[in-house]
């Protein structure tokens, strides 16, 4: 195709749609980065990696394709249940399948009210959720950077860089959902600022919708920290606009923020109502001083200098520094972004914004790596001490670096900044990369890998990361030298030499932008080298439970990890979730498995590795399991729990007479306990704590988890072995009835409701106490947006 034809084709393609090609490029980069999973060459499905429903299988490289198993336990398992509820016409307020029942929407991590969670209804839903989030992030970042006056090439590179940022590369659970809304919130700030400057109405609506979606995305820590960053960005933009515009800008920004919070009020109310009765782990203040080791700086600069995710671990002593780092990091930077960001920091245009972004990056990184003055300073900010700031602030400073990098590259291409500045930024970054590789080298020397012969390649990751970084920096620097070349005096513009010169500049811009984008694509794609090939799930035991469990519960010693009972619609007493009901966490620690960490009652986790295994605790507290409705125990077919605690050689658990083997296949086996308590039971009206079942003439029949049919000639107490929380309600023959706490030992765990004599139907439901007010606030916010749209178009 000759150049004139190519030019005409390009002009026709982009006529009236100048942003089409850049957006296609962003989407193409996202698809290329995720191509191994899209083509099913490998799988990152948490059902394969986290549910323990298939034999373990490795990838081409050691390690894992993402860091946190909550991609499966919460995002996939609970999100899928929320989607199922919506598709059946139910608002997902309650989850009967986790523990002894727990809020679903109010738990937040399920993303129950986040629109893109609906993708989990499809096969490979987790993959398509991540791909969609990355694409939306890239598009939003492109338009944000364009709004800052950056050219299309570098705006496209910025879209790719943040759409495939370190957070998306390493995390796959709930924190990634709000990331997609961060650049959209900032774009909303820019539109509000423009509207105030131009004395126009509106301008605040995008901020309101983006903020609401960020809250509905369902990970409060990321949303909270991102919200602080959005506020800081807004302050910088207002400060740089001049006093004349301060007040109108502030009004529009405040209105957008208020409407956004009101739109998300139904979820916020459900969360706030749940928190007083929930165990939130270290979020009660345990993260106030938590930070990363300074060793994490190596991964910040060269992400895989210490090997793939969890590919190696420290062999010296019990302090596994490498694994501790992998368990705590939340993102990284690329060397091209670091070098270009240094250039962007010194530019003159948008000076206040640039310096403010640099300050945000510095504060976040100093807090992340535990610089005491900054740690103490941020602890004063309300709410910060309750968050894992060192992990979940990453998207905000990653986006700040991306914005600075785009501004810096644009400055070079427009000759606003000398090319030697880019050369200096590349040299500084190269030195930092060399330091990171040199630091990682001895650590890898003392590390061990996973079984399978990967140990001999440890140092390749440090050396290879440095070589790749130097290549990327070289390409970007060469591109900068070309792009910043002078074109000569205006009179020479029509000469052949000038035309050649302009082509060189164009190629330089493409090379700079391409280096930034390609590095992001490759670093995210690298994680797929640790992903296993697709494998069949062993679902025989799951299908058996679906057919036989009814309104009882099961516990696991390995297969069907929590909260996959929620995924498959089988009530699982195990939990691995935050927040979790305090009463159930207390009961599990005192009556079921005292050696299990709080809210991590998984059938595998232990506080003391030398203490009792989950199988031994199950044996010791068997009657307590039965008392909360546990009827079946699921374990591996080899007779071992996750801690390799082998039962006697016969494979029979050392239990009292009674339990029997109910199901077995080559992968798993299920044992039935003889005396599991039913979900509904009657007790005499004179006592709510006795263990009687009422007179022989009384009958109660459970209909699922939420309804019971009672036939009794005298008043009685209907006990429902489901978690009691503020918001639990019931109707007796359609009339509202009080629901009370029913104590199990010293724990107010279950529900009971007084019922009159005769034949009656009792229905139970959970509805957050302040939800009606919240729904009214959201409806009012929607009305205000619609009215403002109407007024704008009059």
N, C-alpha and C positions, 0 to 999 in steps of 0.2 A: 504494500500500500504506500504510494508516494506521499510526501509530506503534505502537499496541498489537500489531497483526499483525506489524510488523517486529520488535518486541521478542520476541514468541513464537517467530518464525522463528529469530532469533538464539539464543535460549535453547535451542531444540531442536537447532540445529546444533552448539552448543558443549557440550551436556550430556555430561558425562563426558569431554570432549575439549577442555579449556580452551585448549590450545595449537594447535588445528587452524587457526583463522582466521589467527593470526599467521604460521604456517608457510606457509599458502596465499599470504599477502601477500608473504612473502619470495620464494617461488617465482615468483609473478606478476611481481615486480619484475625478477627475473633474466631471465624470458622477454621482458618488454617491452624491456629494455635490449639484448637480442640479437635482437630481432624482425627487423631488416633481413636478417640472415644466415639466420635460421630460415625466413623466407618466400622466400629465394633472390632477394631484390632485389639483393643484393650477395654477394660471396664473400670469405671470408678463408682459404680453403683454401690452405695452403702449396704444394700441387702447382701451383697457378696463380701464386702470388706468388714462390716461391723456387726451384722446380725448373727454371725456364727451359725449359718445355715448351709455352709458348704465347706469342704476341706480347705485349709489354708493353701494359698498358691501365690508364688512370687512373680515379679515382673522381670524385665530385662536387666534392671538395676536393683540393688537392694533397697529396702525402705518402703515407704508408703506414698501414694499420690497426693495426700493431704494430711494435715496435722491432727485435726480434732475429730474423734469418733462421734461427737454430737451431730455431725452431718447425718448420721443414721439415727441415733437415739432420740434426738429431738426434732431436727429439721424435717427429716423424711418420715419417721414413724408418726409423730404427732401431727405434722402438716398433712399427711395423707388422711388421717382420721378426720381432720377439720374439713377437708375437701369432700369426703364421703358424707359427712353431716350436711354440708351445703347442698350436695346433689340430691339428698333425700328430703330436702325442704326444712332442715333443722338448723337453727343458729347454734354454732358449736360452743356453747357455754361450758359443757361438762364432759369429762372423760371417765366413763365407768371402768375402763380397762387398765388404768395405771394405779398401782398400789391397791387401795380400797376405794378409789375414786378421787378425782382431783379436777380443779378448773382446767379448761382447755384454752379458751381465748385469753383468760386472765393470766395464764402461765407465760404468755407472750411468745416464747420461742417457737411455738407451732406456726406463727404467722397466720393465724386463723382469719384475720380480716384483711390480709394483704392480697391484692388481686392476683399477682403472679403465682401465688401458692397453688392456684387451680391447675398449674402445669403438672403438679404431682399426681394428678388423676391419670396421666399417660405413662406408657412404658418409657423408661429412661427419663422420667420426669425431673429427677435431680440434675441430670446433665443439661436438659433444655432450660431448666430454671437458671442454672449458672450461665449458660450461653446467652440467654435473654438478658440477664442482669448485666453481663459484660457489654453487650451491644448497646443497651440503653445508657449505660455509664459512658461508653465511648461517644455516643451521639450527643449526650448532654454536655460532655466536656468540650467537644468540638464547638458547639454553639456558644458555650461560655467563653472560651478563648477567642473565638471570632468577635464576641462582644467587646473584648478588651483591645480590639484593633489589630490582632495578629492575622497574617496572611493564611490562605487556605492550606498550604503545604504543611506549615508548622502546627496549625490547628488540628489537621488530620493526625499528625504525629502525636500531638497531645491527647487526642481522643483514643488512639490505640494504646498509648502508654498508660493512661489511667484506666481504660477499659480492661486492660490486662495487667493491672498493677500487682504489686507483691501480695496484697491482701487476697485478691482473687486466686493467685497462684498457689497460696499455701493454705487457705481456709476454704471450707465448703459448707459450713454450717450457718446458723442464723445471722452472725455479724455481717455477712456479705450483702444481705438484703438492703439495709439502709445506705450502703455505699453508693448504690445506683442513684439515690436521691440527693446526695450531697452536691454534685455539680448543678443539679436542677434547682436546688434551693439557692445556690449562689447566683445562678442565672436569674432567678426570681428577684433577688436583691438588685441586680443590675437593671432589670426592667423597672423596678420601683424607683430607683435613683434617676433613671432617664425620665420617667413620667413626672417626677417632682421637678427636675431641672427644666423640663419643657412645659410646665404648668398644665399638664394633662390629667384627666381623671384616670382611675384604674391604676394599672401597673403593679398591684399587690397580689393579684389573684394567683399567679403562678407560684409565688412564694407560699401562699396559703395551702395550695394543693400539694406542692412538693413536701412541705413540712408535715402535713397530715399523713401523706404516704410514708414518710420516713418514720413516723411514730407507729403507723400500722404495720410497718415492716417487721416489728416485733423483736427488736433487740435493744433494750433501753440504754445499755452502756454506749454502744456506738452512736445511737441517735443523740444521746445527751452530749457526748464529746463533740460530735459533728455540729450540734446546735450551738455550742460555745464558739466553735470556729466560724459558723455562719454569722453569729453576732459580732465577732471580731472583724470579719470581712466587711460587714455592714458599717461598723464604726469607722473603719479605715476609709471607706468610700464616702461616707458623710463628712469626715474630717478633711478629705481632699477636695470637697466640692465648694467650699466657701461658705461663709456665715449666712448668706442670703437664702441658701437652700436647706440649711440644717433642719428647720422645723418641719417643712413639708415632707422632706425625706423621712424624718423620724416618724411622722404620722403614718405614712404609707407602710413603712416597715413594721411598725407596731401593729397596725391593722392586719397586715398579712399574717404576722405571727399569731395574733389572737384568733383569727378565723381558722388558721391551720390547727391550733390546739383544740378549738371547738369541734372541728370536723372529726378529729380523732377521739373525742370525748368518750364514746361508748367503750373503746378499748382501754383508755386511760382509767375510766371508772372501774372496769372489771379488774384491772391490775391493782389499783389502789385499794379496792375492797379485799383483795386476796392477800396483800402483803402482811397485814397484821397477824394473819393466821398461818404464815408461811415461814419455812426455814430457807434463808437466803445464803447460807454458807458464809464465805469470807466477805460477802457484800455487806455485811453488817459493820464493817470497819477493818477487816483483816487485810485489805489491799491498800490501806492508807500509806504505808511505807514500802510496799512491794515494788521491786524494780528488776531489770535484767542485769546480768553480769556484763561487765565491759567487754568480755569476750564476744558478746553478741554484735559488736561493731564489725567484726569480720563478715558476718552474714548480712549485715546491712549494706555493705559495699560489694562483697562478692557472695551472693546468696548461697551458692553451693560449694563454698570453699571447705566446708566441713562435711561434705558428702550430701547425698540425697536425704530427703526427709526421713529421720529416724533410721538412716542407713547404717550408721555406726554409733557406738556408744563408748564412753570412757571405760578403760579397763583398770585404771589405777584406783584402788580403794573403792568405797561405796558411793562416793560423790560423783555421780554420772553427769558431768557438766554438759556434755553434748546433748543428751536426752532432755535435761532440764531446760536448755535453751530452746530446743524444738517444741517443748511443751508450753512455752511462754511467748514465743514471738508471734507477731501478727502481720508482718509484711517486710518489704525491703525496697531498696532503690536500685536503679541500674546506673552504671558508670556514665553513660551518655547523659542521663538526666542530672546527675550530680555536676558534671562539667558545665552543661548548658545552664543549670540553675545558678551556678556561681557567676556566669556571665550576666544572667538576667537580674541578679541582685544589684548590680552596679549601674544599671540603666537609668536614664533621667526621666523618661516618660512614665507616668503613673508612679512617681517616686514614693509617695506615701504608701501606696498599696504594696510595692515591692519590699520596702523596709519592714512593713508590718508582717508580710508573709515570712520574711527571713526571721523576724522575731518569734513568730509562732513555731517555726521549724526548730529553732534553737531551744525554746522552752520545752517543747514536746520531747526532743531528744535528750535534753538534760534530765527531765523527769523520768524518761524511760530507763535511763542508765543510772539513776539513783544519785544525782548531784544534790547533796543535802539541802542547800538553800532553796532550790527550786521545788524539791519534794515538800518542804515545810510550807513554802508559799502557796502551792496549789492545794495543799491540804486544807487551807483556809476557805477555798472556794466551795460553797455549799454543794454537796453531792459528789465532788471529785474523789474524796477519800473512800467512797462506797464503790468505786469502779476500778477495774483492772486497767488503769490508764496506760500502763506500759505496753499493753497489748492492743487495746481497742482505739487508741488515738492514731494508729498508723494510717488509716485512710485519709485523715485530715492533713497530716504533714506530707503524705505522698502527693496529694492533689496540690498542695502549696508548692512543692518542688516542680511538679509538672507545669503549673502556671508560670512560674519563674523561668523554667527552661524554654517554654514556648516564647515568652517575651524576649529572652536572651538570644535565641536563634533568629527571631525576627529582626532584632536590632542588628545582628551581624549582616543579615541579608540586605537590609536597607541602609547599610553603612552608617548606622547611628553609633555603633561601637566598633573600635578598631579590631581588626582580625587577631592581633596579638593577644587581645584579652581572651579570646577563645583558646588560643594556644596555651596561655597561662592556666586557664581553667582545666584544660586537658592534662597538663603536666602535673598540677596539684592532685587531680583525681587519680592519675597514674601512680603517683607516689603513695596515695592512700590505698590503692589496690595492691601495690607491692607489699605494703605493711600488712594488709589483711592476709595475703597469701603466706607471708613469712610467719605470721602469728598462728595461722591454721596448721602449718607444716608440722611442728613438734606435737601439736595436739593429736593430729592424725597418726603420728608415729606411735602414740600410746593408746590408740583406739582399737577396738575389735568390731568386726562386722557381723552380719547375720550368717547363719550356717549356709554353706554353698560355695565357698571359695572366692568371695569378693574381697577378702582382706588385702590381697596383694596389690590392688588398684587404689588404695586409699589416697596416696599422694597425688594421683592424677587429678583429683578434684580441686586441690589448691592450685597446682600448676596450670591445669587446663582452664580454670576460672580466670587466672591472671592473663593467660594468652588471649582468651576470648575478649576480656575487657580491653586489653591493649589494641586488639584489632578494631573493636567498636569505636574506641576513642580516636584511632587513626583515621578511620573512614569519616567520622563526623568532622574532624579537624580539617582534613583535605577538602571535604565539602564546604566547610566554612571559608577556607582560603579561596576556593573558586567562587562561592556565592558573593563574597565581599569584594571581589575585584572591581576596580573602577572601570567605567564604560567610556571614559574619554569625554571631551567637550561636546556640548549639544550639537554642534555642527557636524560631528562625525557620526551621528546616530544612524544615518542612512547608508553608511559605507559598509562594504562587505566585512571589514574587520570588526566593526561595531556589532554587526549581526552575529558574528562568531563569538564575540565577547559575551553577548547577551545569552547565547545558548550555553556557554560555559557557566554563567551565573545561574541559569535555570537548572542545569545539571547539579551544580553545587547545592542548591536548595533541596533538590530531590534526594541527593546523597545524605545531607544532614538529617532531613526528616526520615529517610529510609533507615538510617543507622539507629535512630531512636526507636522507631517502630519495630524494626527487626529484632532488636535486643529484647524488647518486651515480649514479642511473640515466642522467641526461642526459650526465654527463661520460664514462661508459663508452660510451654510445651514440654520442657524438660521433665516436669513432674510425671508425665504420662509414661516415662521410661520405667517408673517403679510400679506402674499399675499392672495387675495380672490380666491375662487373656480372659475373655468371657467364659464363665463356667455355670453349669446347671446348679440350681438350688435344690437342697434336699428337704423337701416340704412334706414328706409323709407324716411326720409327727405333728406338724402344724395342722394339716388337714384332719388328722384324727382328733385333735383338740377341738377344732371348729365343729366337729360332729358330736362330740361327747361331753364337752365341758359344761354346757348349759350356763346356769347362773352360779357357777362355782369359780374358783381361781386356781391358777397353777403357779409354781415357782420353778426357776431354772437353775441348774448348776453348769450352764454353758450355752447350749443351743437356744435360739430365739432370745437373744439378749434384750433387756429392757431398752426401750419401751416398745418393742416390736409386737407385744400383745395388742397394743393400740392399733398397730398397722393391720394386723390380721383379725381384729375384732374378737380376741380371746383375752379374758381378764387375767392379768399377770400381776401377782403381788409384788414383784420386784420393781424398783424404780432407779432411774439414773437421770435426775432432773433437778433444776433450780429455776424458780422456787418450787418447793414441795411442801405439802401440808405438815405443819409442825407435829401434829398428833401422830401421824403415821411414821414420821422419822423417829420420834421418841419411842414409839412402840417397837419398831424394827430393832432399835439399838438396845432395848431393855428386855424384849421378849422373843426375838427371832434370831438375830445375829449380832451379838455385842461386838464382834471383831470387824464388822463392816463399817466403812466410813459413813458419816452422816449423809443421807440422801444419795448414797452410791451403794444401794442394796442390790447388787448385780448377780450374786451367786458366784462371784469370782474375786472381787476386790477385798483386801484385808488391811486393817490398820497395822497390825503386827504380823509381819511375814512369817514369824516363828510361832504365832498363835494358832488357834483352831481354824481349820478350813471351813468354808461354807457348808460342805457336806457334814462335817462333824457338828457344826452348830445346828444344822437341820435335825440331826439325830437327837441332840440334847434337848431341843425345844419343839419336838414334833407335835405335842398336843396344842401348843400355842399357834402353830401353823394351822392346824385343823380348826381352831376356835375362830379364826378370821376367814374361814371358808376356803382354805386351800385343800383341794382334793387330789391334785396330780403334781408329780415332780418330774421334770424333764431333765435328762442328762445325756451325755454322750454314750454311744452304744458300747464303748470300751470300758464302761464302769468307772470312769474317772471324772472328777470335776475339773474346773479350770486350773486348779492348783495341783493337778496330778496326784490327788489323794485317792489312791486305789482302794476300792472296797475289797472285801475278801475274795479269794480266788474264784469263788463261784459267781461273782458279779452281783451277789445279793447284798443290798445295803444292810448294815448292822442295826436294824430297827426292831422294835418289839413285834410280836406276832400281829399280823393284820395286813400290812402293806403287801400288795401283789403287783406283779408285772402285768401291765395292761396293754402295752404296745411295744414293739421292738422292730427296728429295721437295721440296715447296715450302718446307719449314721447316728441314730438316737434311740433312746428308750424312755418309756413313760411308766412311772409307778403310781398306783392309786392308793390313797390313804383311806382308812376305813370309816373315820368318824368326822368328816368335814362338816362344818356347820352350814346350814342353809342360809340364803340371803335374807329371807323373811321368817320371823318366828313370833309367836304370841307369848306374852307373859301376863300374870295377874295384874289387874289395875292397882292393887295395893302396894306394889313394889316395882321399881324400874331397874333393880339390880339383881333380882333373884334369877336363878337359872331354870326355872320351871317353864313349861310350855303351855300353861293354862289347862283347863279341864279337858277331859277326853272328848267332850262333845264339840269342842272348838276346832275349826279347820281354817287354814290359811294356804292359799295357792299363789305362788309368785308368777307373774307374767312379765318375763324379762327382768330388767333391773329396776324399773321405774313404776311398776304397778303390782298390786296385790289384791286378791279377792278374799275377804274375811267373812266367815260365818260362825258367829259365836252367840250363845244365849245371854251373855252378860258382858258388861264393859271390860275392856282389856287394853293391853299395851302392845302395839305392833312395833317390833324391833326390826330395823333394816340395817344390815351389816354393810353399810356404805358410809364413807367419810362425812362427818358433820362439819359444816362450815356456816358462817353467817351468810345468809342468802338461801339456805336450804328451806324448801317449802313443801307443803302437801295439801291435798284436798281430800275430804272424806265425803263420798257421794256428791262431789262437785262443790262442796263448801270448804272454804279455807280452814285449815286446822294447824295448831302450833306444833312445830317440830323441835324436839329437845335433844340435848346430848345424852347419849347412852354410854356409860363408862365401862371400859374393859380393863379390869384391875384399877390402876390409878390414872388411866389415860381416858379422857373424854373423846372417844374415837368414833362411835357410830351414831345413828339416829333412832329416835323412837317417837311415836305419835299415839296419843290416846284415841281409842276408837270405841264407839258405842256398841251396844248389842245389836244383833240382827245380821242381815246380809248386806255387806257394804263393799264398795270399791275404793281403794286408797291409791291415789296417784302422787308421785313425788317428782320434784323438779328443783333445779338450781337456777337462780337468777340473781346476779350481783345486786346488792341492796340499793345502790344509787344509780342504777342503770336507766331508769325512766327519765331522771333529770338529764343524764348524759345524752340520751337519744334526742331529747327536746333541744339541747344546746346544738347538737349536730344538725338537726333539721333547720334550726334558725340560721346556722352558718350557711347551709346550702341555699336557703332563701335569700340571704344577703348577697351571695355570689350571683344568683340568677337576676336579682334586681339590679345589681351593678352592671351586669352584662347588658340588660335592657336599656338602662340609662346611657351606657356608652354608645349604643347604636341608634339612639334617637336623633 
